[in-house]
Each structure stands twice: as C-alpha cells, then as structure tokens.
C-alpha cells in the first residue's frame, strides 16, 4: 500500500524537493488541493464501528483549517466530533461533510455573514452539533454517578430523531459562488464527487 | 530509583555492545492482529517483564535466576556412584533468598539442568486475559480490548501487582505464586467431597505439601466508567497509594483501594466542542514528588502541574514549549510536533518527550526550550505527505531512559530503533530482526541512506518498511537489558558485558 501511494504522490514529493525554494503558484495550488483531498478522505474514513481517535481527528481538522486559510478561504471552523462518537453513521457523515461544506460555502462568500447552512444535506445536520456537547456532559456525569437517569434523558434534544421530509439538494445560489467554471466552482464540484463516491 | 543496583554498568548507548539475547513470538509472516504487542514494561526490580497485546492479553516473563552452580560430589566409592548434587541458586540482584523461596529456587535450578549457566533469560511466567472486547450500547461503538498501558506497582509482599488499561477501563491485577497445597482436611475428602461432620471422630491438622509451581493472576480492582474518551496513559504515584489515568481531554486521580470514585484533576474539554483544537497525549507522575505530574499535548506542549495548588489543575505550574522554527514550517508542522510520549528521568530532574521526528530532553527548571534534541529519522521530513496519506504520521512512538539516565532509546520504522548516549553525544541505529538472532550475536549498526550514492549495507529511505514499526521499548531499571516490541515479536537484547 505504501508503494502504491508513493507512486501516486512521488510526483508531488519530487516537485516539493525540486522546487523547494521556488514554489510556482500552480504547483503550490495542486499540492494544497491534493492535501485537501487527502484530508477530506481521512475524515470520511474515520467512521467505523470503533470510536475514532480524537487526537487524529483534531490534528486532521487543524490541518484542514490551515489548508483552507492557505487556499484563501476564511476559516470558520465547526468541528463535529460528537456525531462520530455517537456512531450514527448516516448522521455523522452528512454532518461532517455538511459542516465542511458549510465552511467552504460561507467563507467563499465575502458579503454574507455565515448563517445556518444554505445547502444542508439533511435536516439532522442542523440539529446534531448542539445536543452533543450536552449529551456527552450528561453521559460523563452519569458515569461519575452524579445524576440520575432522568436528568440524563432531559438533556437530549430529540428533534434529531424526528423525521422530516428531506429537501431535495438545492441549487447553490449563484450569488454565493463565483461563476461556474471558476476554480472555486471546480473545487466544490470535485469535493462533491469524492463525497458521493462517484 | 536511579540505577544504583547496576553493578557498574558503563555509560550508555555507544560504549555498549548490544547483543541479541532472545526473541518471543510467532515466526509466521502472517501476523494475527490480536498478537500485536501494544505495551512493554519492566517491573521495579527488572525481574519481571510484562507485555500487553491487541487481543487484551497480558504475558509476563520472569528472569531466570542466574549463576546456577552445580557441584557434584562423589560420596560412594565402591561402584555405586549416586551423584550428590549440591545446588546453589544465587539471585543476580544479590538479595538474600527468604527461606520459603529456597524451595522454588531449587525447582528452578532443576529446570535449568541442561543449561547450567543460564544468563538470566526471560521465560513465560504468567499469561492471562486482562480485557475483553466490549460494546457500548448507548453510543453503538465497540470498545477495543487492546491493552494501551501496563504499569507495575512496587512490590510489597510475595505477590506482584500491576495496572493494565484499555481505552475505557483500568484493572489492578494480582499475580501470585502457589507452590504448596494443603492435604488432610477434616471436612472434605481428598476428592473434595464433603464429609459428614457427625461421622468425624478424630481431628487432624492439614499439612502443606509441595506442588508444581502455579502462577495465578486475579483481578483485584476494576476502575471503570470514569473516562468518556480514550485512555492513553496511567501512572503510579510515588506515594504508592494513588495513580492517575489520562484520556484525550481529562486526567483523573484514583486511590488504588477505591474503585467507585475518582477525582478529576485536569479537564481541557472546551464548553463548545467545536472549539477543540488540542488533546492530551500522555501524562506521568514525578518519580519522587507525589504532588507533581506532567501532561503533554497534541500541539507539542508540556504542562507541569502541582496538585497542592488547587483541586483542578487546569492552571499549570510550568509550561514547556519550544518556539517553532519558521524556516521549517509546513502544513504538517503541528502534526509532527504532537508529543506521543513523555517520561521523567529516574533522577526526576529531567523529562523526555517524543514527537514524530525527534526526542527532546527538558530540564524541569527551564521551560523555554529543551536542553537536548535528538533526531530520530530526520530523513522522513521530506516524506511527510506520503506519511500523512498512509496515516504513519499519526504513529505514536514511545521512548525510555536507561537505568542511570545516561542513555535514551526510541523506536523507528523498518524495525529500527535508535539509542542516544547523552554523555558521549553519540547515537546508533539498530535493528530487531530474526536474521540477527543468533545467540549472543552482536548487533550491527544500521544506516539509512538519504540520497546520492547508497553505500554497501546502507538502506535507502524508499526501501524502508513502514509496516514494521517499533512503537514500544523498555529498558531494565538497573542493567543494560532492553526489550523491543516489533509488531508481534518481543526482542530482548543485552550488553555483551552482562
């Protein structure tokens, strides 16, 4: 596996070494895009039957932030580790990707301030990040014997499990993006491709 | 706890000639995931060596008593020559054998009959299943049975105690020997059947009879349900009554006798989890000051805390961080600065941290920068992108001090491990492999070629096997004996002088 990956990225590394002191803008951009791709891939792959390593997740997230900053996107981080710990695969994947998308979308728009997600993949996406810190607090205090079972359930926001008809994936409003065909448009397109696994 | 019992062990990594001693584990190319060793730890005397694996098992090796001397005296002369074997078992650590140990000493001497001068080899003493896989129904997540850490307690009586932990639960195990059994009970037969008490007409005192040595492991305490996140460290305090356990965001203090309560002493969980940017990666108590401990972070910082200052040690007493070198900044700077292990020196004056590419020694009195930095595998710096992609960049290497603190050791890839002598400032790369496993064969230093013409016997960076990682190593507390875990095999190397 290592050999195969090396073949894929040896170009990158050779480029890195040869152009050590002279990063052309094109080379740098493709490098950053590759790293972005790899990072998003990792976030996707970190879901599984076992709780993912929080350390790994935080480090990848911090790297993603740096990449976004470098790709001239304003950082608007929203780390959703809780959905991963809940292990609700559908929820967490959409929440994670949704939040990353949200970041990219809102940060690309310079005029509109970041609001509720414009293109949520599902209704759960909006709600999940909120109850989770509380959920875990309740959980940990329960572990340490502080609260009764009733208190534990009071903290859970059940709107997450209430079914709503999922909206059709909306057309991204044109005023939020640069013209289709621009670099940012292609970037988003590419990311969507990875996520949808096509 | 400095290596006083070393019996004149010389200065350190490079003045020593490391030789192969033993290798434990399967030879198969096919490695069963459960057999992968996940932690290695010598006990306080070095007599016992414990390993934990991904399958939740603990295997304890015991060093055979060295210098078993057998003298045969002929007492009959006329044709009948029974051998009167007079066996003296002398413990290498020069502690007198208590009377009841003499018996087992004799038994061990019998085992070594074929090798009268056993060099103090480690053989299996006890094996037990410490942790089982669990399922957290609330979160629909599996809890791995992998043993993350083992820490021994100092020995206070004939039994041995150790703490072993997986991601969620810490257990205190008692390992005890039984070499006698009682015979001649009044209330039950030899078969174990109960006797009718009314039929008993005479009483007898049960007598103790020797039996084959049996080593039993039993869980004495289970410390559970105190960690929401994954436990990465446990550390026994110098008061021998308390210990700490650290997960990604919290550190708890326990009393060894009390399992239903622990005190939270560090909590770095932000109110809003979306603001989380840093986790705890390792923690350890100071070897002498029972109120002091340190913890390291994923951002390359170490905080020293004093438990006397407040109940919740969120404010550190000291903060250790080396300023970043702006010329070497990259997207991976933070990841490679993440500290994977922190260890106090035996003296308590220094601590050592391991990040992805280097080992640093810090003087506890100087927070601004380390006093020593040793490069482990600097040639990987240009490969960070690949290592990020194949996840190797997240590997957590451990490090350890020699008994006298004069040398430090840590692992690398391709089954290489590195030793740094702090006095001579020399370093060496050695390899744990079955090819170099002839008894008492000296280990040849290895070299990685970084570019240009590859010399004979050098290995190029691109040929390194990144699946063969040495993450866990341990150094005997008093002698120059090291244990190196290479995936599912445990290598033991000794200094030639030994």
HADDOCK unambig.tbl for C-alpha pairs under 7 A between the chains (distance, minus, plus):
assign (segid A and resid 2 and name CA) (segid B and resid 390 and name CA) 6.70 0.50 0.50
assign (segid A and resid 5 and name CA) (segid B and resid 386 and name CA) 6.91 0.50 0.50
assign (segid A and resid 6 and name CA) (segid B and resid 386 and name CA) 6.27 0.50 0.50
assign (segid A and resid 9 and name CA) (segid B and resid 386 and name CA) 6.85 0.50 0.50
assign (segid A and resid 38 and name CA) (segid B and resid 389 and name CA) 6.45 0.50 0.50
assign (segid A and resid 49 and name CA) (segid B and resid 141 and name CA) 5.51 0.50 0.50
assign (segid A and resid 49 and name CA) (segid B and resid 142 and name CA) 5.87 0.50 0.50
assign (segid A and resid 50 and name CA) (segid B and resid 141 and name CA) 5.20 0.50 0.50
assign (segid A and resid 50 and name CA) (segid B and resid 142 and name CA) 4.86 0.50 0.50
assign (segid A and resid 50 and name CA) (segid B and resid 143 and name CA) 6.58 0.50 0.50
assign (segid A and resid 51 and name CA) (segid B and resid 141 and name CA) 6.06 0.50 0.50
assign (segid A and resid 54 and name CA) (segid B and resid 248 and name CA) 6.92 0.50 0.50
assign (segid A and resid 55 and name CA) (segid B and resid 248 and name CA) 6.99 0.50 0.50
assign (segid A and resid 55 and name CA) (segid B and resid 279 and name CA) 6.02 0.50 0.50
assign (segid A and resid 56 and name CA) (segid B and resid 394 and name CA) 6.80 0.50 0.50
assign (segid A and resid 58 and name CA) (segid B and resid 277 and name CA) 5.88 0.50 0.50
assign (segid A and resid 58 and name CA) (segid B and resid 278 and name CA) 6.84 0.50 0.50
assign (segid A and resid 59 and name CA) (segid B and resid 335 and name CA) 6.08 0.50 0.50
assign (segid A and resid 62 and name CA) (segid B and resid 277 and name CA) 6.77 0.50 0.50
assign (segid A and resid 63 and name CA) (segid B and resid 331 and name CA) 6.34 0.50 0.50
assign (segid A and resid 66 and name CA) (segid B and resid 331 and name CA) 6.89 0.50 0.50
assign (segid A and resid 78 and name CA) (segid B and resid 274 and name CA) 5.04 0.50 0.50
assign (segid A and resid 79 and name CA) (segid B and resid 273 and name CA) 6.96 0.50 0.50
assign (segid A and resid 79 and name CA) (segid B and resid 274 and name CA) 4.35 0.50 0.50
assign (segid A and resid 80 and name CA) (segid B and resid 274 and name CA) 6.27 0.50 0.50
assign (segid A and resid 85 and name CA) (segid B and resid 139 and name CA) 6.72 0.50 0.50
assign (segid A and resid 86 and name CA) (segid B and resid 139 and name CA) 4.79 0.50 0.50
assign (segid A and resid 86 and name CA) (segid B and resid 140 and name CA) 6.90 0.50 0.50
assign (segid A and resid 87 and name CA) (segid B and resid 139 and name CA) 6.03 0.50 0.50
assign (segid A and resid 87 and name CA) (segid B and resid 140 and name CA) 5.82 0.50 0.50
assign (segid A and resid 87 and name CA) (segid B and resid 141 and name CA) 6.28 0.50 0.50
assign (segid A and resid 133 and name CA) (segid B and resid 272 and name CA) 6.76 0.50 0.50
assign (segid A and resid 133 and name CA) (segid B and resid 273 and name CA) 6.25 0.50 0.50
assign (segid A and resid 140 and name CA) (segid B and resid 228 and name CA) 6.05 0.50 0.50
assign (segid A and resid 143 and name CA) (segid B and resid 225 and name CA) 5.19 0.50 0.50
assign (segid A and resid 143 and name CA) (segid B and resid 226 and name CA) 6.02 0.50 0.50
assign (segid A and resid 144 and name CA) (segid B and resid 225 and name CA) 6.91 0.50 0.50
assign (segid A and resid 144 and name CA) (segid B and resid 226 and name CA) 6.07 0.50 0.50
